[in-house]
Amino acid sequence: MISVHVPAMTARQDVRAVSATISDVPGVQILQADLATRTVQVTGPVDPAAVTAAVSAAGYAVAPATDGSLRTGTTRTGGRPVDTFFSTDTTGLPEATHSQVLDLADGDQVQLSLAPVAKRLAGTTVRMLAYNGSIPGPTLRVRQGSEITVHVTNDTDLETTVHWHGLRLDSSQDGVPGMTQASIPPGGAFTYRLPFVDAGLFWYHPHVREDYTQEMGLYGTVLVEPAEPDYWPPAHRDVVLTLDDVLLEDGAIAPFSRTQTDYAAMGRYGNLLLVAGETALTLTAKTGEVMRLWLVNTANSRVFRVALPGARMKLVGGDNGRVEHEQFVDDVTLAPSERAVVDVLVDRAGEYVLLHRTPEHTDRLAVITVTEHAAQPPLAAAFEQLRSAPELAAEREQLDRWLAAPPDKTLAITAQMDMGDHMDMGDHMDMGDHMDMDDHMDMGHDMSGKQDDAGDGIEWEDHMVAMNRAMTSATMHWQLLDRTAGQDAPPTDWRFAVGDRVKLRVVNERDSDHPMHHPFHIHGAGRFLVLARDGAPEPDLVWKDTVLIPTGQAVDLLFDVTHPGRWMAHCHIAEHMHSGMVFTFTVTPAATS
């Protein structure tokens, strides 16, 4: 059997056109079209190359998909074919390199160039995109209080920007196309000027077609060292680890349409996990060494739960700095774009395996080989100490007042699916003896895409692959609704002033066409504390820019507004943002007396 997927905006028209074309291919015995999943299935002694040739001759782009199946492109109104897939060609591309650390002083200038590269993954060479030729891009290591200049050149075939995720900065430098800057065209350039207000781990990525560009490798990190010498507990060294996944199909990264975002229901889950851009990362350490792991989830949709059995793990920081109370942990959970700072003590020689451990399965992420040589100076005693952050203790003193106050703003997360293709079950196509064209719904879930309760409210894997692939930014409508004071519409004209502290309640509604977890991100207008989850006070405060909100949960945030300008807030599952889960707001300068 051969399957041909038609992820078109005008799905019925294109399924009919593709079906009619394939029906004339020699050897076709049964041709069955499923309008719900936009798939044509062909049975008989058929040469796949003949199917590809026929579909191509009809004016549709064709790309390989899973299990020998094919995917066509979309068409514009009127049926004019368009080039709908980004290239997967690796001919003549330089090989991707390993990420480097760039130590930068106040006033330094650095160049970032975006360009396609070839990278070996799982025994095959795939086309990806890179900053300065490496995946991830270089780590920019800077000092808190410093400023640098970054010159960006775009040598890809797609417009781009760079968003400096988590940095509090002038809105003109935030990298939002059409709002804070014009997109950088292919062959173009742009200069960013970056101040570093907060210590911690931050990262950078495009804000144009993040679903495609991040999946293809365009992400890097910014490590801001604190001005305060004892801000972090002692450690022997820093290790920055990006956590990612990619979806491989038939020797290439699964194709992306140029005209719309697919996998819009759950986001694109990969079938290959990457740590620091590698599928089999290995590290070496000494006995008694304390390594500081700077973790960031750069995946499109996957939530990671990271563990290191046999080693001691101590959580010391989060998105925008240190935690209120350091604590020993068995694992840390990170939604897309969240960060964690974890100190690990390896106190014996041997092999330690870094794991992604979920309720469903366990995956290897990296291997740490510990030699018998002793790390110097000894830090085991200092590692046992659990410290507290005085600046967050001061915030804790005000917590009861904020918990008792009503929210200033309330947002609801919900979704609507365009069920037209699913619901019209009487659309039959008369294509002759080859055809059995009844719509059918064998997708392993109900028609709305609603899942059984995952227990913890997190979708650890994509269990509805057929529907998820078929849902696009044209048919899946993710929404952030303003529920403040009885309202029920997208947020409009939200305005704050520098110096405001805003209590924001975000409710991830269970009664939705597709309830699932969401990482909610606010751009660099400020930072926030998680005050409470479902009314229960947050036990350990930390400044953040992204929060994981499981299905059905209501989260109260205290948004500390510090920078004027126009800003964005959105879900950091890229496919959800491109399907409507985004809004903008304005911050005015502080009022003067």
N, C-alpha and C positions, 0 to 999 in steps of 0.2 A: 504494500500500500504506500502511496505517496500522498503527503499532505501539502497543500499550498495555502498559506495564510495571507489574508487580504486586510491589513490594518488600515482601512480607508475611512475617511470622514463620511463619504457617501457609500457605505458598506454594501447595501443591497445592489446598487447599480454595478459596483465593481465585482462583486461575487458573481453576478450574472455574466458579466463580460468575460471574466477569467474562465468561468465554467464553460461558456460557449466555445472559447478558444481551445480549451483542453479536450473537449468532447470530440474534436476532429483528429486527435493524435492517435496513430495506429496502436492497437492493443488495448484501448480503453474498453472495459467490460461494464463496470459500474462507476458512476460519478455521482457523489453525494455531497451536497452543499449544506453547510450548517451556518445559517445567517447569524445565529447567536454568537458564535465564536469566530465568525468571518473566516471559515476554513472550507476548502474544497478537498475532498478525499477521493483518490483515484485508485481503483482496484483493477488488476489485470497485468498481463506481461508488457508493462510499459517502460520504455527507456527514460529515466529521469532527465537525461540530456534533451530528449525530444520535447518533454514538458517545458523545460527551461526555455528552449528555443521558441516554442509556440507562444509562451507568455511574453517573452521579450519582443517577438515580432508584433505582438498586439500593442506594444508601446508601454509595457509595464516594466519597471526595474525589478530585478530578481536577485535575492540574496539567500545564502544558505541559512537554515535554522537547525533545530535539534532533530536527531534521528533521521537524517537524510531528507527532512522536509525543506520546503522553500518558503520564502516570504516575498510577496510583491510589494511594490510601492503604491502610493496613493495617486489619485488624479485630481486635477483642478476642475472646477465647475465647467461643464462643457466637454469634459473628457480629454483635455490636453495633458499628455504625460509630463511629469516633472522628475528631475533628479532628486529622489526622495531619501536616499541613504547616504550617510557619511562614508567616506572611503575606508576600506579595510586593507588596501594595497600597502605592502611593506617594501616594494622595490626601491632600492637605492637609499633607504633610510638609515641614519646612523643608529648604532646600538645604544639603548638606554644605559646610563651609568648609575652608580650608587650615589646617594645623597651625600653632600658635603656640609660641614658646619662652617659658616662664615662669621668670624668674630668681628664685630663692627663697633667702632667708637662713635661718640657724639660728633655729628657733623659729617660722618662718612656717607659716600654714595655707592650704590650697588646697582648692577644691571641684572634684570630678569628677562629672559627671552623665552617665548612660547613657541614650540615647534613640534612636528610629529617625529616619533622615534619608533624603532623596532625593539621589541622586548620578548625574551624567551619566557613563556609561562607553560607549565605542565607539558613540556616536551615539544611545544610548537612556538613559532614566531608570530607575534601579533603586532598590529599597528596600534600605537598609543600616542599620547601627547605628554609633553614634559616641560617643566621649567628648567632652563639651563641644561637640558639634556638628561636630567635625572628624575627618577620616580622613587620616592617623593622628590619635590624640589628642594633646594638647599634650606637648611635650618639657619635662620638669621638670629645670631646670639648677640644681644644688646644689653645695655644697662638701663634700669629704671631711671627715668628723668632725662634720658638722652633723646635725640632726634636724628633721623637719617633720611636720606633721599633715595628713592627707588625708581630707576628708569626702566620702564616696561616696553618691550617691542613684541609685536604680534606677527609671527611667521606661520600661523595656521590659516586655514581657509574659512574661518568663522570669526565674527566679531567677538570681542571679549572685554572684560574689565578685570580688576583684581579687588576682591573684597577682603579686608583685613579683619578677620572674624574675631570678635571679642575686644578689639582695641577701642578705647574711648578716644576719639579724635575729631577733627573738624569734619563736618558732614560732606564737604566737597571732596574728601579723600576716601569716602566709604565704599566707592566702587559699585554703585547701583546705576545701571544704564538708564538713560532717559530721565533720571531724577537728580543725581548728584554729579553726573558727567555724561558726555556722549560716549557711546561704545567705541572701543579701539578697533578700527577696521583692519582687515588683513593687510599686512604691510605697514600698519600704523604704529604709533608710539604714544605713551602717556607717562607723566612723571608724578609720583606720589611723594608726599612729605609726611613722615610718620613720627609722632611723639609717642613715648612709652610711659603712660601714667601709672600702670599697675604692673606688679611682678607676677610672673606665672607663665603658662604655656598658652600661646595663641596660634592661629593658623591662617593661611591665605588660600583663596580659591577663586575661580571666576564667578561672576553673578550673571552670566549669560549661558543658558542651556546647561545648568549645573548637572542635570541628569546625565548628559553626555560627557561634558568636559571633566567632571570629577571621576566618573567611571573610567575614563580614558587616561587618568593619571595626573591631572592638573590640581595638585595640592602640595602645600609645604607648611613648615612650622616656623614660629617666632618664639624664641626662648628669652624671656626678659628676666635678667638677674636682679635681685632686690637691692635697693640702696642700703637697707638695714642689714648689717653683717650677720646677725643671728636670726634672721627672719625664718629660715629653714633649719631643721636639725642637721647635724653633721652627716655627710655621706662621702663615700670615696669617689664616686663619679656619677655623671648624668648619662642616661640612655633615653633618647627620644624614640618612641615607637608609634607609628601611624597604624591604625587597624582598619582594614579595608576588605572588600570582596569584589570580584568581577564575575560576570556571567559569560562563560565560554560556550560556543556552539560551533561544532565542526571546524575546529582549528582557528577560530577567530573570536574576538569579542562580539557577542550577539549584536546584530545590526541596529542602528538608530535611525529613525526617520528624521529628515531635516525639517519636516513641516509640522510635526506634533510630537508630544511626549506619550510613549506607551507605558505599560505596566503602571497605570495611573491609580489602580485600586489600592495596592499595597506598597508600591515602589518596587524597584528592580532589586531582587535578591540575587547575589552571585552564587556560583557553585564552586568557587575557588577563593580561599581566604589568603590575604596578603598582610604581612607585617613588615613595615618599613619597605614596602614594595616587593617583598620576597615571599615565595611560597614555602621556603625551608630555611628560615633565618637561624643562624647559630651565633651564640655569644660565648665568650670565655670570661671567667671570673676567678678570683682567689678565695681560698677558705677564709671565712670571717668578713668578706667584703659586704659593704652596704651599698647597693646600687639604687639610685633614684630613677625610677621609671616614670617618664613623662608620657602619658597615654592620651591619644586623641582618636576618636572614632571618625574616620573620613568616609565611611560607606554611605551609599545612597539611602538605604533603608534599614539595614540590619542593626539590631541591638547586640552588643558584645557583653559577655560576662567573663571576666578575665581572672584566672586563678593560677597559682604557682605552688602545687602540692610539694610538701617537704621543706619549703622555705617559710620564714616569717614575713608577713606582709603588714605594713603600717600605712594607713591612709593619712597623708599630711596636707593635701591640697586638692582643689577643684578648679573650676573654669577660670576664675579671676583671682586666685590667690590661695592662701592657706585656710584650712578648716578651723572652726571654733575650737574643737577638741580633737587632737590626734587620737586614732584608735587602731587597734589591731583588727584585721579583717581576714576572712577566708577568700573573698573575691570582691571585685568591683564591677558594677554594671554601668555601661556607657551607651547612651543613645547617639545617633548621628550628631556630630559636632561637639558633644560633651567631652570634657577633659578630666583626668584624675592624675594626681601626683602621689605615687606610691613608693615608699622605701621598702626594699626587700633585703633581708639578711640571709646569706647562704653560709651556714656554719659548718658544713662538712664537704669533703671532696666528693665528686660524683656528678651525675647528670640530673638536671632539673628540667621539667617540661612545662613551658607556659601554655595554658589551655584556654580555650573558649568553651565554657561549661554551662549548658542550659538544661532545663528540665527534660529536653528531648534527646540530646546526645552530647558528646564531647569531641572537640576537634583540637589537634595540635597546632599551636601558633608558632612556637620557637623552642629551641633547645639551648640551655645554658650549661656549659661544661665547666665545673669548678675544679681547679687544680689543688694540689696539696700545699702550695706556697701560701704563706699567711699574709693577709692584707695588712698594711701598715698605714697609719697608726691603728691600733685596735679600737673599734667603735661599737662593740657588742653592748657594753654597759650603757652608752649613750642611746643606743637603739631602744633599750627597754623603757626609757623615759617617755611619758606621754605629756606633751605640752599643750597649753591653751593659748589662743590668740587674744590679746587684750582688747584690740579694736572690735572684735566680734562679741566679746563679753559685754562691752558697752552697748552693743545693739541688743543683746539678750535682755538687758535691763528694761528696754522699751517694748519688749515683745508682747507683754500682756495688753498694753494699750492698743497695739496694732491688731492683735487678735480680736479684741472686743469691738473694734471699729467696723462699720459696714464697708464693703468694697466701694471704692470710687468708680471703678469700671468693672463690668462683667462681660466676659467673652464666652461664647459657646462654640464648640467644635462639632461640626456635623457634616454629612455628606449626602448627596443625591446622585443616583445613577440614572443615566438615560437608558431606560429599559425598552425602548421602542423595538429593537431587533429581537429582544427576548420575548416580548409580550404578544407580538403579532404572529401567532402560530399557524395562521392559515395562508401564509405567503408561499405558494408552491410554484415551482418553475418547470415548465413543460419543455424539456430539452431532448425529447426523443427516447429511443430505447436504452440509451446509456444511463438514464438519470433516475435516481430516487431522491427527490429534492425536499422532502419534509424537513422543516426545522426540527432540531432535537436538542435536548438539554442535558446531555450526559457530562456534567462538569464536576460532580463530586461535592456540590454544595447547593444551597437553595438559590433561587433566581436573583435575589437581592445581593448575594455575596455575603450575607451575614454568617458569622462563624459561631460555633459553640464557644462559650466563655473559656478563655485560655487559662483561667485561674488567677494568674498574676496580671492579667490585662495586657500582656506583651505578646505580639506575634513573632516568635523566634524564627520561624521559617515561613515560606510562602507555600501554603497548602491549597491554593486555588489558582494554580499556574495558568490554566487555560483562560479563565475569566480575566485574571490579572493582565495577561499579555494582550487580551482583546480590548481592555478598557484603556481609552486614551484621554488626553486632556480635552478632547471634544465631547466625550461621553461621560466622563467622571467629573463631578463638580464638588470639590472640597470647599467648605465654607467656614469662615470665622464670622460669627454673628454677634452684634452688640446687643446684649440683653440687659443693659443698664436701664433701670427705671422703666421696665416694661417694654423697652424697644425690642425689635426683632428684625434687624437688617444689618448688612455689612457696616463696619465702623466708618464714619465719615466725619471729617473735621475734628478729630481728636487733637486737643491742644494742651500742652503743659508748658511750664516755665522752668528755667534752670533754677535748681534749689528745691523744686517740688519733691515730695515723697508721695507716691501714688500706690494705693492698695488696689491691686488688680486680681480679680478672680477669673480663672480659666477653667471651664467645665468641659471635659471630654465626654460628650453625651453618648450613652449606650444605645439610645433609641435613634439609630441612624442607619442609612442604607448600607454602610460598612463601618461598624465600630472597630477601632484598633488604636494602638498607642500612637502618640505624636510627640516629637521633640520641638517644643515651642521656643523660638529664638527671637530676641530683640537686638537690633543693631546698636551701634556705638553711642547712642544718646545717653547711656548710663549703664547701670548694672542693677541686679536685683538679688534679694534674699528670698528663699522659699520660707514662708511663714508657717504654713500648715498644709496638710493633705487630708481632705475630707474632714476638716475641723480639728485634726490632731496636730499639735505643735510639732514643728520640725526639730528633731533632737540635736542636730549638729549643723549650725549655720555655716554658710560659705557664700561669698559673692559669686554670682553666676550671670551668664548671658543666654544659657539654654537650659531648659528643664524637660525631663521625660515625664509625660503625663499618660499613665496607663488608661486603658478603656474604663469608662465610667467614673473616673476620679475627678474631683474638683481640687484645684491647687490655688492657694492664696500667695501672691507675690508682693513684695515691697520694692517698688521700682524707684531707684534713686536717680533722679534726672540731673545730668551734669553738663550736657553739651547741646547748644542750640542747633537748629536746622531742620530739614525734612529727613525723616527716618522711616525705616521699614521694620515690620515684624512679620514672621511667617513660620510655617512648619518647616523643619530642616530635613524632611524627606523630600528630596528634590522634585519628585514626580507630583507630590501633593501641592507644593508651592506653584508649580506650573499649571496645576488644575484648579487654582483659585484660592488656595489657603494662604492669603497674604493681604496685608493692608499697610497703609502709610499713616504717619502722624507727624505733627509739627511741634517743635520745642522753641519757644521764644526766649530771648535773653532774660536774665533775672531783672525783676522790677527794681527801679531805683527810686529812692525817696526824694 
